[in-house]
Amino acid sequence: MSRDLKYTRNIGIAAHIDAGKTTTTERILYYAGVSHKIGEVHEGAATMDWMAQEQERGITITSAATTVFWNYRGNKYQVNVIDTPGHVDFTVEVNRSLRVLDGLVFLFSAVDGVEPQSETNWRLANNYNVPRIGFVNKMDRSGADFLKVVKQVRDMLGSHAVPLQIPIGAEDNFKGVVDLINFRGVVWNEHDKGMTFTEVPIPDDLVAEATEWREKLLEAVAEYDDTLMEKFFDDPTTITEREVLDALRQATLAGKIVPMTCGSSFKNKGVQTMLDYVMELLPSPVDSKGVVGTNPNTGEEVLVKPDVKEPFAALAFKIATDPFVGRLCFIRVYSGNLEAGSYVHNMRSDNKERISRIFQMHANKQNPIPNVGAGDIAAVVGFKDIKTGDTLCDEKNPIVLESMVFPEPVIGLAIEPKTQADVDKLGMALGKLAEEDPTFRVNSDEETGQTVISGMGELHLDIIMDRLKREFKVEVNQGAPQVAYKEAITGSVQHRETYKKQTGGRGKFADIQVIISPADDNKEGLQFVNEITGGAIPREFIPSVEKGFAAAMANGVLAGYPLTSLKVRLIDGSFHAVDSDALSFEIAAKSAYREALPKARPVLLEPIMKIEILTPEENMGDVIGDMNRRRGQLQGMDTRNGSQVIKAMVPLSEMFGYVTQLRTITSGRATSTMEFDHYEEAPRNVQDEVVAKSKGRVKGAIA
């Protein structure tokens, strides 16, 4: 299976919900000959949306991987495509896909332009420095405007978007494009679903505009090639297609330019040209000089080169459960070669894992392959313990690749099995779901004995509940959604805690004096400072004090919610030569936390969501009035395609059931998107209500 890596592309397709990602992926499968029938999202027949929930709702929930082959200029390219979800509740799927991709096709709707989730996904792509090309879809829709979207990509996303085409016709009359690189007209043929195109003269009314945009394109790429720059100033007509493409590729790989193309996936126009540009402009695994990992033994940075002869190193980026082959682990191989039946070393667990079989994925179907090499994406089975973000490597050449950071869940739901028979099944099902999705958490509330599941939003938990019922056949009762509050302190307090326990024989003794205050510069977690001098507390007991405070932070003193950050300075203390031990100091720290924190002005923090509402102008007053009632803070207003865009920050606790309410106010004409932004101190009345509720919950549990 040895092949030239420069003909491999690992790409993702990302966009806001409803921009046409899955439809575009379906066209890619069709044109590449993988599927002989085009599956449509609106008919619930899309290949990549294989989950029942995806087909019913017409949205993508999990990122699906597939492999296609594309012939371009006499070479056969292998393209690993990942179709990612657009809904904000499933941003984790985009995040982990971008971590392992080399390039990205970013879709925009020609009507709606840059939408909120486009901005979120664009930021994620910036974090991972993923080169991308833009594809403006839905050019056949009324209100489509390619150049307006290009301007938005520049202004709103702060990128250097450069059109490679301008459309011929628009809306119902959209039939082709002017290719600015070759300066010719291209019209796709209807009879073979756009497989082929006809070259046509540039329409007279477009010649001036096309000339202007071609100059802008040449000017943008000339910066990346001195020869091109000279030709551009001397005689632009001598510039060849190859020179433009080479300079454009350099600029795209460096992230300096975002080439923009357009089309209509649904009407089979422009997807093939976009695919040709993927081969031409987006990176192959060898274009990056490699990824940087860390040697766990020395702490030194190591460059992992994309070469099958190097030692094996791969990153597990997704765990999925398949009814036929069991647990699948999706891996991106960065170097070396892995054969079915061989062993790999998991750096997190420090254990060996046997990989019994390797599959090339096509949505939820698998094709077995004998091995997988550097630069490729595949799924493996047979392992015992692999989690998302684990580094798998050769035992003799240990290396740790940078893992992924996932956001904390903001919404919880109490659930319980309906029958005794469901108890064990529920535990196993939740374990599998939590393994697949790092933003889904399961906790047991010690005080009430309830199982609480947490996720990124109402839709996220809704899908989880649906999967429990369908996939795992578990019936559960559910409570009302709960907000994942946090706690913090705003004041400083000095406290002395002495722990004494005298029983027959050896007793317990620990004495500590601490200053508790908010952490410096909003640092997360526990900031522990040891200021003990003169051996007032023996050195071996200090870590136990830190451990006690760290454990106590899981429960705040107001309503039992976790404390986000805390600074503890251990300034003095004493010990007993016989009775003091590590456990005594840990218990003393926990008691000091409980006693001192109520005096440090504790406050409740609530999650604040960023919301964007698209509404007709006549409903604007009602929508804003409703937002004010929900303690929303308006951030700005804008117009987009004749609709009003309202941006606001609003507490999550006020937003349950908002979508239904918004539909009622606007007779179903408005839409909204919401994502978590930050935590903020809750107003006094909200804090009192939450505290009262938490005390009632505990009383009920004890009774």
C-alpha positions as CSV (number, residue, x, y, z in Angstrom):
1,M,0.0,0.0,0.0
2,S,3.0,2.3,-0.4
3,R,2.0,5.4,-2.3
4,D,3.2,8.9,-2.8
5,L,2.0,11.0,0.2
6,K,1.8,14.1,-1.9
7,Y,-1.3,12.7,-3.5
8,T,-3.1,12.4,-0.1
9,R,-5.5,15.1,1.2
10,N,-7.0,15.0,4.7
11,I,-9.8,17.6,4.5
12,G,-12.8,18.6,6.5
13,I,-16.0,20.4,5.5
14,A,-17.1,23.0,8.1
15,A,-19.8,25.6,8.2
16,H,-22.7,27.1,10.0
17,I,-25.8,24.8,10.4
18,D,-27.8,24.6,7.1
19,A,-25.0,26.0,4.8
20,G,-25.1,22.6,2.9
21,K,-22.1,20.7,4.2
22,T,-23.7,17.2,4.0
23,T,-25.2,17.9,0.6
24,T,-21.7,19.0,-0.6
25,T,-20.2,15.8,0.8
26,E,-22.8,13.7,-0.9
27,R,-21.9,15.3,-4.2
28,I,-18.2,14.6,-3.5
29,L,-19.1,10.9,-3.0
30,Y,-21.1,10.9,-6.2
31,Y,-18.5,12.5,-8.4
32,A,-15.8,10.4,-7.0
33,G,-17.8,7.3,-7.9
34,V,-18.2,6.1,-4.3
35,S,-22.0,6.3,-4.4
36,H,-24.0,5.9,-7.6
37,K,-27.1,7.6,-6.2
38,I,-27.1,11.0,-4.6
39,G,-28.5,10.9,-1.1
40,E,-30.4,14.1,-0.2
41,V,-30.5,15.5,3.4
42,H,-34.1,16.6,3.1
43,E,-35.2,13.1,2.1
44,G,-33.3,11.6,5.1
45,A,-31.1,9.6,2.7
46,A,-27.7,11.2,3.1
47,T,-24.9,8.7,3.3
48,M,-22.9,10.7,5.8
49,D,-25.8,11.4,8.1
50,W,-26.2,7.7,9.0
51,M,-27.6,8.0,12.5
52,A,-31.4,7.8,12.8
53,Q,-31.5,11.1,14.7
54,E,-29.5,12.8,11.9
55,Q,-31.9,11.6,9.2
56,E,-35.0,12.7,11.1
57,R,-33.8,16.1,12.0
58,G,-31.8,16.8,8.8
59,I,-28.7,17.9,10.8
60,T,-25.3,16.4,11.3
61,I,-24.5,15.2,14.9
62,T,-21.2,13.3,14.6
63,S,-18.4,13.9,12.3
64,A,-18.4,11.1,9.7
65,A,-15.2,10.1,7.9
66,T,-15.0,8.7,4.4
67,T,-12.3,8.0,1.8
68,V,-12.6,8.8,-1.9
69,F,-10.3,8.9,-4.9
70,W,-10.2,11.8,-7.3
71,N,-8.4,12.0,-10.6
72,Y,-6.9,15.4,-11.3
73,R,-4.4,16.2,-14.0
74,G,-3.5,12.5,-14.6
75,N,-2.9,11.8,-10.9
76,K,-5.1,9.7,-8.6
77,Y,-5.5,11.5,-5.2
78,Q,-6.7,9.8,-2.0
79,V,-9.0,12.2,-0.1
80,N,-10.0,11.5,3.5
81,V,-13.1,13.7,4.0
82,I,-14.6,14.5,7.4
83,D,-18.1,16.0,7.3
84,T,-18.5,18.0,10.6
85,P,-21.7,19.2,12.3
86,G,-22.7,22.8,12.1
87,H,-24.8,23.0,15.3
88,V,-23.1,24.8,18.2
89,D,-23.9,22.0,20.6
90,F,-21.6,19.7,18.6
91,T,-18.6,22.1,18.3
92,V,-16.5,19.4,19.9
93,E,-16.8,17.3,16.7
94,V,-15.4,20.2,14.7
95,N,-12.7,20.8,17.3
96,R,-11.3,17.3,17.2
97,S,-11.6,17.0,13.5
98,L,-9.6,20.2,12.9
99,R,-6.9,18.9,15.2
100,V,-6.1,16.0,12.8
101,L,-6.9,17.6,9.4
102,D,-4.4,19.2,7.0
103,G,-6.9,21.4,5.1
104,L,-10.4,22.7,5.3
105,V,-13.2,23.5,2.9
106,F,-15.2,26.3,4.6
107,L,-18.8,26.5,3.3
108,F,-20.9,29.7,3.4
109,S,-24.4,30.2,2.2
110,A,-24.6,32.7,-0.6
111,V,-27.8,34.1,1.0
112,D,-26.9,34.2,4.7
113,G,-23.1,34.8,4.4
114,V,-21.0,34.6,7.6
115,E,-23.2,33.3,10.4
116,P,-22.4,32.9,14.1
117,Q,-21.2,29.3,13.9
118,S,-19.0,30.2,10.9
119,E,-17.2,32.6,13.3
120,T,-16.8,29.9,16.0
121,N,-15.5,27.3,13.5
122,W,-13.2,29.9,11.9
123,R,-11.6,30.7,15.2
124,L,-11.1,26.9,15.9
125,A,-9.4,26.6,12.5
126,N,-7.2,29.6,13.3
127,N,-6.2,27.9,16.6
128,Y,-4.9,24.9,14.7
129,N,-3.5,27.0,11.8
130,V,-5.5,25.0,9.2
131,P,-5.2,26.3,5.6
132,R,-8.6,26.6,4.0
133,I,-10.5,27.5,0.9
134,G,-14.0,29.0,0.9
135,F,-16.9,27.6,-1.1
136,V,-20.0,29.8,-1.3
137,N,-22.9,27.4,-1.7
138,K,-26.5,28.0,-2.6
139,M,-25.8,30.3,-5.5
140,D,-29.2,29.2,-7.1
141,R,-31.2,30.7,-4.1
142,S,-33.0,34.0,-4.3
143,G,-30.8,36.7,-2.7
144,A,-27.5,34.9,-3.5
145,D,-24.6,37.3,-3.7
146,F,-21.1,35.8,-4.0
147,L,-19.1,39.0,-3.8
148,K,-21.0,40.2,-0.7
149,V,-20.1,37.0,1.1
150,V,-16.4,37.4,0.0
151,K,-16.5,40.9,1.6
152,Q,-18.0,39.5,4.8
153,V,-15.3,36.8,5.0
154,R,-12.8,39.6,4.8
155,D,-14.4,42.0,7.3
156,M,-16.1,39.7,9.8
157,L,-13.5,36.9,9.9
158,G,-10.4,39.2,9.3
159,S,-9.0,37.1,6.5
160,H,-7.7,37.9,3.0
161,A,-10.4,36.3,0.9
162,V,-9.6,36.3,-2.8
163,P,-12.2,35.2,-5.4
164,L,-10.9,32.7,-8.0
165,Q,-14.2,33.0,-9.9
166,I,-17.2,35.3,-10.4
167,P,-20.6,33.8,-11.1
168,I,-22.4,33.9,-14.5
169,G,-26.0,34.5,-13.7
170,A,-27.5,34.4,-10.2
171,E,-30.4,32.8,-8.4
172,D,-32.5,30.8,-10.9
173,N,-30.2,31.8,-13.8
174,F,-27.0,30.7,-12.1
175,K,-25.3,28.5,-14.7
176,G,-21.6,28.9,-14.5
177,V,-18.6,31.0,-13.5
178,V,-15.8,33.1,-15.0
179,D,-12.6,31.4,-14.2
180,L,-10.3,34.3,-13.2
181,I,-7.1,32.2,-13.4
182,N,-7.6,31.1,-17.0
183,F,-9.9,34.0,-17.8
184,R,-12.6,32.0,-19.5
185,G,-16.3,31.2,-19.0
186,V,-17.3,27.8,-17.6
187,V,-20.8,26.4,-17.7
188,W,-21.6,23.0,-16.1
189,N,-23.6,20.5,-18.2
190,E,-27.0,19.5,-16.8
191,H,-27.2,16.1,-18.7
192,D,-24.5,14.4,-16.6
193,K,-25.3,16.1,-13.3
194,G,-22.4,18.6,-13.7
195,M,-19.7,16.0,-14.2
196,T,-18.4,17.9,-17.2
197,F,-18.4,21.5,-18.3
198,T,-18.4,23.5,-21.5
199,E,-16.0,26.4,-22.0
200,V,-17.9,29.6,-23.2
201,P,-16.8,33.1,-24.0
202,I,-17.0,35.5,-21.0
203,P,-20.4,37.3,-21.2
204,D,-20.0,40.9,-22.5
205,D,-21.6,42.4,-19.4
206,L,-19.1,40.6,-17.1
207,V,-15.8,41.4,-19.0
208,A,-15.0,44.7,-17.2
209,E,-15.8,43.2,-13.7
210,A,-13.9,40.0,-14.5
211,T,-10.9,42.0,-15.6
212,E,-10.9,44.0,-12.4
213,W,-11.1,40.9,-10.2
214,R,-8.4,39.1,-12.2
215,E,-6.1,42.0,-11.5
216,K,-6.9,41.9,-7.8
217,L,-6.2,38.1,-7.8
218,L,-2.8,38.6,-9.6
219,E,-1.9,41.5,-7.3
220,A,-2.7,39.3,-4.2
221,V,-0.6,36.3,-5.4
222,A,2.3,38.3,-6.9
223,E,3.5,39.1,-3.4
224,Y,4.4,35.4,-3.0
225,D,6.5,35.1,-6.2
226,D,9.1,37.6,-7.3
227,T,9.0,36.5,-11.0
228,L,5.3,36.9,-10.9
229,M,5.6,40.4,-9.4
230,E,8.0,41.4,-12.2
231,K,5.6,40.1,-14.9
232,F,2.6,41.7,-13.2
233,F,4.2,45.1,-13.5
234,D,5.8,44.5,-17.0
235,D,3.2,42.6,-18.9
236,P,0.5,40.7,-17.0
237,T,-0.6,38.9,-20.2
238,T,2.6,36.7,-20.0
239,I,1.6,35.2,-16.6
240,T,0.8,31.5,-17.0
241,E,-1.9,29.5,-15.2
242,R,0.8,27.4,-13.5
243,E,2.6,30.4,-12.1
244,V,-0.6,31.7,-10.6
245,L,-1.5,28.4,-9.0
246,D,1.9,27.8,-7.6
247,A,2.0,31.3,-5.9
248,L,-1.6,30.8,-4.8
249,R,-0.8,27.5,-3.2
250,Q,2.1,29.0,-1.2
251,A,-0.1,31.8,0.0
252,T,-2.9,29.4,1.0
253,L,-0.6,27.1,2.9
254,A,0.9,30.0,4.8
255,G,-2.7,31.1,5.7
256,K,-2.2,34.5,4.0
257,I,-4.9,34.1,1.5
258,V,-8.3,32.3,1.5
259,P,-9.2,31.4,-2.1
260,M,-13.0,31.7,-2.7
261,T,-15.0,29.6,-5.1
262,C,-18.8,29.4,-5.6
263,G,-21.5,27.0,-6.8
264,S,-24.7,25.2,-5.9
265,S,-24.2,21.7,-4.4
266,F,-27.9,20.9,-4.7
267,K,-27.9,21.8,-8.4
268,N,-24.6,19.9,-9.0
269,K,-22.7,23.0,-10.0
270,G,-19.2,23.9,-8.8
271,V,-18.4,21.0,-6.5
272,Q,-16.0,19.4,-9.0
273,T,-14.1,22.6,-9.6
274,M,-13.8,23.1,-5.8
275,L,-12.4,19.5,-5.5
276,D,-9.8,20.3,-8.2
277,Y,-8.8,23.3,-6.1
278,V,-8.5,21.1,-3.0
279,M,-5.9,18.9,-4.9
280,E,-4.2,22.0,-6.3
281,L,-4.1,24.4,-3.2
282,L,-4.6,22.5,0.0
283,P,-1.7,20.7,1.8
284,S,-0.8,17.1,1.6
285,P,0.7,15.5,4.8
286,V,4.2,16.1,3.5
287,D,3.6,19.9,3.1
288,S,3.7,20.3,6.8
289,K,7.3,19.5,7.9
290,G,5.7,17.4,10.6
291,V,4.1,17.8,14.0
292,V,5.8,18.6,17.3
293,G,5.6,16.1,20.1
294,T,7.3,15.8,23.5
295,N,9.6,13.0,24.6
296,P,8.1,12.0,28.0
297,N,11.5,10.9,29.4
298,T,13.5,14.0,28.7
299,G,10.7,16.6,28.2
300,E,12.4,17.7,24.9
301,E,10.4,18.6,21.8
302,V,10.6,16.1,19.0
303,L,9.6,16.6,15.3
304,V,7.4,13.8,14.1
305,K,8.0,13.5,10.3
306,P,5.3,12.2,7.9
307,D,7.3,9.2,6.7
308,V,6.4,5.5,6.8
309,K,10.0,4.6,7.7
310,E,9.9,6.7,10.9
311,P,8.8,5.1,14.3
312,F,5.0,4.9,14.5
313,A,3.1,7.8,16.1
314,A,-0.7,8.5,15.9
315,L,-3.4,10.5,17.7
316,A,-6.8,9.0,18.6
317,F,-9.3,11.7,17.9
318,K,-12.7,9.9,18.1
319,I,-14.1,6.8,19.7
320,A,-17.3,5.4,18.3
321,T,-19.4,2.3,19.0
322,D,-20.5,0.1,16.1
323,P,-23.1,-2.6,16.5
324,F,-21.1,-5.1,14.3
325,V,-17.4,-4.5,15.1
326,G,-17.7,-3.0,18.6
327,R,-15.6,0.0,19.7
328,L,-13.9,1.8,16.9
329,C,-11.1,4.3,17.4
330,F,-10.4,6.8,14.7
331,I,-6.7,7.6,14.4
332,R,-4.6,10.1,12.4
333,V,-1.2,8.5,11.7
334,Y,1.6,11.1,11.8
335,S,4.5,8.8,11.2
336,G,5.4,5.2,10.7
337,N,3.2,2.3,9.7
338,L,0.7,0.2,11.7
339,E,-0.2,-3.4,10.7
340,A,-3.3,-5.2,11.7
341,G,-2.5,-7.6,14.6
342,S,0.4,-5.6,15.9
343,Y,0.8,-3.7,19.3
344,V,1.0,0.0,20.0
345,H,1.9,1.8,23.2
346,N,-0.7,4.2,24.8
347,M,1.2,7.0,26.4
348,R,-1.7,8.1,28.7
349,S,-2.3,4.6,30.3
350,D,1.3,3.5,29.8
351,N,-0.1,0.2,28.5
352,K,0.3,-1.9,25.4
353,E,-2.8,-2.1,23.1
354,R,-3.3,-4.8,20.5
355,I,-4.8,-3.5,17.3
356,S,-6.6,-6.5,15.8
357,R,-8.1,-5.0,12.6
358,I,-7.8,-1.7,10.7
359,F,-10.6,-0.2,8.6
360,Q,-10.9,2.5,6.0
361,M,-14.1,4.2,6.9
362,H,-17.0,5.1,4.7
363,A,-19.6,6.8,7.0
364,N,-20.8,3.9,9.2
365,K,-19.4,1.2,6.8
366,Q,-15.9,-0.2,7.0
367,N,-13.5,-1.7,4.5
368,P,-10.8,-3.8,6.1
369,I,-7.2,-2.8,5.1
370,P,-3.9,-4.6,6.1
371,N,-2.1,-1.6,7.4
372,V,-2.2,2.2,7.7
373,G,0.7,4.5,7.1
374,A,1.9,8.1,7.9
375,G,-0.4,10.8,6.7
376,D,-3.5,8.6,6.7
377,I,-6.8,8.5,8.7
378,A,-8.3,5.1,9.6
379,A,-10.3,3.3,12.3
380,V,-8.9,0.5,14.5
381,V,-10.5,-2.1,16.7
382,G,-9.4,-4.6,19.3
383,F,-8.1,-2.1,21.9
384,K,-9.1,-2.2,25.6
385,D,-8.5,1.4,26.8
386,I,-8.1,4.2,24.4
387,K,-9.7,7.7,25.0
388,T,-10.0,10.7,22.7
389,G,-6.8,12.6,22.6
390,D,-4.5,9.7,23.4
391,T,-1.1,9.3,21.7
392,L,-0.4,5.8,20.3
393,C,3.2,5.2,19.5
394,D,6.0,2.7,19.1
395,E,7.1,1.3,22.5
396,K,10.8,1.9,21.9
397,N,10.2,5.5,20.7
398,P,7.8,7.1,23.2
399,I,6.3,10.4,22.3
400,V,3.4,12.5,23.4
401,L,1.5,14.5,20.8
402,E,-0.4,17.6,21.8
403,S,-3.9,16.5,22.9
404,M,-7.2,18.4,22.6
405,V,-8.9,20.8,25.0
406,F,-12.6,20.5,25.3
407,P,-15.1,23.0,26.7
408,E,-16.8,22.4,30.1
409,P,-20.5,21.4,29.9
410,V,-23.0,24.1,30.9
411,I,-26.3,22.3,31.3
412,G,-27.3,19.2,33.3
413,L,-30.2,16.8,33.5
414,A,-31.1,14.5,36.4
415,I,-32.1,11.0,35.1
416,E,-33.0,7.7,36.7
417,P,-33.8,4.2,35.1
418,K,-37.5,3.4,34.9
419,T,-37.0,-0.3,36.0
420,Q,-34.5,-2.2,38.1
421,A,-33.6,-4.1,34.9
422,D,-32.5,-0.8,33.3
423,V,-30.0,0.1,36.2
424,D,-27.0,-1.9,34.9
425,K,-27.8,-1.2,31.2
426,L,-27.9,2.6,32.0
427,G,-24.5,2.6,33.6
428,M,-23.0,0.8,30.6
429,A,-24.7,3.0,28.1
430,L,-23.7,6.2,29.8
431,G,-20.1,4.9,30.0
432,K,-20.0,4.3,26.2
433,L,-21.6,7.7,25.4
434,A,-19.1,9.5,27.7
435,E,-16.2,7.7,26.0
436,E,-17.4,8.8,22.6
437,D,-18.1,12.4,23.5
438,P,-15.6,14.3,25.7
439,T,-18.1,17.2,26.3
440,F,-20.7,14.8,27.8
441,R,-20.2,14.1,31.5
442,V,-21.9,11.8,34.0
443,N,-21.9,12.5,37.7
444,S,-23.7,11.1,40.7
445,D,-25.1,13.7,43.1
446,E,-23.9,12.3,46.5
447,E,-26.6,14.2,48.4
448,T,-29.6,13.2,46.4
449,G,-28.3,9.9,44.9
450,Q,-29.4,11.1,41.4
451,T,-27.4,10.5,38.2
452,V,-26.8,13.9,36.5
453,I,-25.8,14.0,32.9
454,S,-24.2,17.3,31.5
455,G,-23.7,18.6,28.0
456,M,-23.3,21.6,25.8
457,G,-27.0,22.5,25.3
458,E,-30.6,21.3,25.2
459,L,-30.2,19.7,21.8
460,H,-27.1,17.8,22.9
461,L,-28.9,16.3,25.9
462,D,-32.0,15.6,23.8
463,I,-29.9,13.6,21.3
464,I,-28.2,11.7,24.2
465,M,-31.7,10.8,25.6
466,D,-32.8,9.6,22.2
467,R,-29.7,7.5,21.7
468,L,-30.2,5.9,25.2
469,K,-33.7,4.8,24.2
470,R,-32.9,3.6,20.6
471,E,-29.4,2.3,20.6
472,F,-29.1,1.0,24.1
473,K,-32.8,0.2,24.7
474,V,-32.7,1.9,28.1
475,E,-35.9,3.6,29.4
476,V,-35.2,6.6,31.8
477,N,-37.2,9.2,33.6
478,Q,-35.7,12.7,33.4
479,G,-35.9,15.8,35.5
480,A,-36.0,19.4,34.4
481,P,-32.7,20.8,32.8
482,Q,-30.3,22.3,35.4
483,V,-27.8,25.0,34.8
484,A,-24.1,24.2,35.6
485,Y,-23.4,27.0,38.0
486,K,-20.0,27.6,39.6
487,E,-18.8,29.4,42.7
488,A,-16.1,31.9,43.5
489,I,-14.9,34.1,46.4
490,T,-14.5,37.8,46.2
491,G,-12.8,38.5,49.6
492,S,-9.8,37.4,51.6
493,V,-9.8,35.7,55.0
494,Q,-7.1,34.4,57.4
495,H,-8.0,31.3,59.3
496,R,-6.5,28.9,61.8
497,E,-7.7,25.3,61.9
498,T,-6.6,22.7,64.5
499,Y,-7.7,19.1,64.0
500,K,-7.4,16.9,67.1
501,K,-8.8,13.5,67.7
502,Q,-7.8,11.4,70.7
503,T,-8.9,7.8,70.9
504,G,-7.2,4.9,72.7
505,G,-3.6,4.6,71.4
506,R,-2.3,7.0,68.7
507,G,-4.4,10.1,68.1
508,K,-4.7,12.6,65.2
509,F,-3.3,16.1,65.2
510,A,-2.8,18.8,62.6
511,D,-2.7,22.6,62.9
512,I,-2.6,25.0,59.9
513,Q,-2.9,28.7,59.4
514,V,-3.9,29.9,56.0
515,I,-4.8,33.0,54.0
516,I,-7.6,32.3,51.5
517,S,-8.2,34.7,48.7
518,P,-9.3,34.9,45.0
519,A,-6.6,33.5,42.6
520,D,-4.3,35.9,40.8
521,D,-5.1,37.1,37.3
522,N,-8.2,34.8,37.1
523,K,-6.1,31.7,37.1
524,E,-8.1,28.5,37.0
525,G,-7.9,25.8,39.7
526,L,-6.0,25.9,43.0
527,Q,-3.1,28.3,43.4
528,F,-1.2,26.9,46.5
529,V,1.7,28.9,48.0
530,N,3.8,27.3,50.8
531,E,5.2,30.1,53.0
532,I,6.2,27.8,55.9
533,T,9.6,28.6,57.4
534,G,11.6,27.0,60.1
535,G,9.9,23.7,59.8
536,A,6.7,24.6,61.6
537,I,5.1,21.9,59.5
538,P,7.3,19.0,58.2
539,R,7.8,19.2,54.5
540,E,6.2,15.8,53.8
541,F,2.8,17.0,55.2
542,I,2.6,20.1,52.9
543,P,1.3,18.2,49.8
544,S,-1.5,16.8,52.0
545,V,-2.7,20.3,52.8
546,E,-2.7,21.2,49.1
547,K,-4.5,17.9,48.3
548,G,-7.2,18.7,50.9
549,F,-8.0,22.1,49.5
550,A,-8.0,20.8,45.9
551,A,-10.5,18.1,46.8
552,A,-12.7,20.5,48.8
553,M,-13.0,22.8,45.7
554,A,-15.4,20.3,44.1
555,N,-18.1,21.6,46.4
556,G,-18.7,25.3,47.1
557,V,-20.1,26.5,50.4
558,L,-23.1,28.4,48.9
559,A,-25.0,25.7,46.9
560,G,-22.5,22.9,46.5
561,Y,-21.3,23.9,43.0
562,P,-17.6,23.6,42.2
563,L,-15.3,26.5,42.9
564,T,-13.4,27.6,39.8
565,S,-10.3,29.1,41.3
566,L,-8.8,29.8,44.7
567,K,-5.5,31.0,46.2
568,V,-4.3,29.5,49.5
569,R,-1.2,30.7,51.3
570,L,0.0,28.3,54.0
571,I,1.7,30.7,56.5
572,D,2.0,28.8,59.7
573,G,1.1,25.8,61.7
574,S,2.3,23.1,64.1
575,F,2.5,19.4,64.4
576,H,2.8,16.6,67.0
577,A,5.8,14.3,66.8
578,V,3.6,11.1,67.3
579,D,0.0,12.0,66.4
580,S,0.5,14.0,63.2
581,D,0.3,12.3,59.8
582,A,-0.6,13.1,56.2
583,L,-4.3,12.3,56.6
584,S,-4.7,14.6,59.6
585,F,-3.3,17.6,57.6
586,E,-5.6,16.7,54.6
587,I,-8.7,16.7,56.9
588,A,-7.5,19.9,58.6
589,A,-7.4,21.6,55.1
590,K,-10.9,20.4,54.2
591,S,-12.2,21.7,57.5
592,A,-10.4,25.0,57.1
593,Y,-12.0,25.4,53.6
594,R,-15.6,24.8,55.0
595,E,-15.1,27.1,57.9
596,A,-13.2,30.0,56.2
597,L,-15.0,30.2,52.8
598,P,-18.3,31.6,54.1
599,K,-16.3,34.6,55.5
600,A,-14.6,35.2,52.1
601,R,-17.7,36.7,50.5
602,P,-18.6,33.7,48.2
603,V,-20.7,34.4,45.1
604,L,-22.5,32.3,42.5
605,L,-21.3,32.4,38.9
606,E,-23.8,31.7,36.1
607,P,-23.0,30.7,32.5
608,I,-23.7,33.6,30.0
609,M,-24.6,32.6,26.5
610,K,-23.9,34.6,23.3
611,I,-27.0,34.6,21.2
612,E,-27.7,35.8,17.7
613,I,-31.3,36.2,16.5
614,L,-32.3,36.7,12.9
615,T,-35.8,38.2,12.8
616,P,-38.1,40.1,10.4
617,E,-38.1,43.9,11.1
618,E,-41.8,44.0,12.2
619,N,-41.1,41.5,15.0
620,M,-38.0,43.3,16.3
621,G,-39.6,45.2,19.1
622,D,-41.2,42.0,20.5
623,V,-38.0,40.0,20.3
624,I,-36.0,42.7,22.0
625,G,-38.7,43.1,24.7
626,D,-38.6,39.4,25.4
627,M,-34.8,39.4,25.5
628,N,-34.8,42.2,28.1
629,R,-37.3,40.2,30.3
630,R,-34.7,37.3,30.2
631,R,-32.0,39.6,31.6
632,G,-30.4,39.8,28.1
633,Q,-27.8,42.6,27.4
634,L,-28.0,43.8,23.8
635,Q,-24.5,43.8,22.1
636,G,-25.5,45.3,18.8
637,M,-27.8,45.1,15.8
638,D,-27.2,44.6,12.1
639,T,-29.1,43.8,8.9
640,R,-28.6,40.7,6.8
641,N,-30.6,40.1,3.6
642,G,-33.5,42.2,4.7
643,S,-33.7,40.6,8.1
644,Q,-32.6,42.2,11.4
645,V,-29.8,40.6,13.3
646,I,-29.9,41.0,17.1
647,K,-26.8,40.1,19.1
648,A,-27.0,39.7,22.9
649,M,-25.5,38.2,26.0
650,V,-28.0,36.3,28.1
651,P,-27.9,34.0,31.2
652,L,-28.5,30.3,30.3
653,S,-31.0,29.9,33.1
654,E,-33.4,32.2,31.3
655,M,-33.2,30.5,28.0
656,F,-34.9,27.1,28.5
657,G,-37.6,26.6,25.8
658,Y,-36.6,29.9,24.1
659,V,-36.7,28.5,20.6
660,T,-40.5,27.7,21.0
661,Q,-41.2,31.1,22.5
662,L,-39.3,32.8,19.7
663,R,-41.4,30.9,17.1
664,T,-44.6,32.0,18.8
665,I,-43.6,35.7,18.9
666,T,-42.6,35.8,15.2
667,S,-45.0,33.3,13.8
668,G,-42.1,30.9,13.1
669,R,-40.1,33.4,11.0
670,A,-37.2,34.1,13.3
671,T,-34.2,31.8,14.0
672,S,-31.5,31.9,16.7
673,T,-28.2,30.4,17.5
674,M,-26.6,30.3,20.9
675,E,-23.2,29.3,22.3
676,F,-21.5,29.5,25.7
677,D,-19.4,32.6,26.2
678,H,-18.3,33.1,29.8
679,Y,-19.2,32.9,33.5
680,E,-20.4,35.9,35.4
681,E,-21.5,36.7,38.9
682,A,-25.2,36.1,39.3
683,P,-27.5,38.8,40.7
684,R,-28.4,38.6,44.4
685,N,-32.0,37.4,43.8
686,V,-30.9,34.6,41.5
687,Q,-28.2,33.6,43.9
688,D,-30.7,33.4,46.8
689,E,-33.1,31.4,44.8
690,V,-30.4,28.8,43.7
691,V,-29.1,28.5,47.3
692,A,-32.6,28.0,48.7
693,K,-33.3,25.3,46.1
694,S,-30.0,23.5,46.8
695,K,-30.8,23.5,50.5
696,G,-34.3,22.1,49.8
697,R,-32.8,19.4,47.6
698,V,-30.5,18.3,50.4
699,K,-33.3,18.3,53.0
700,G,-35.5,16.2,50.6
701,A,-32.6,13.7,50.1
702,I,-32.0,13.3,53.9
703,A,-35.7,12.9,54.6
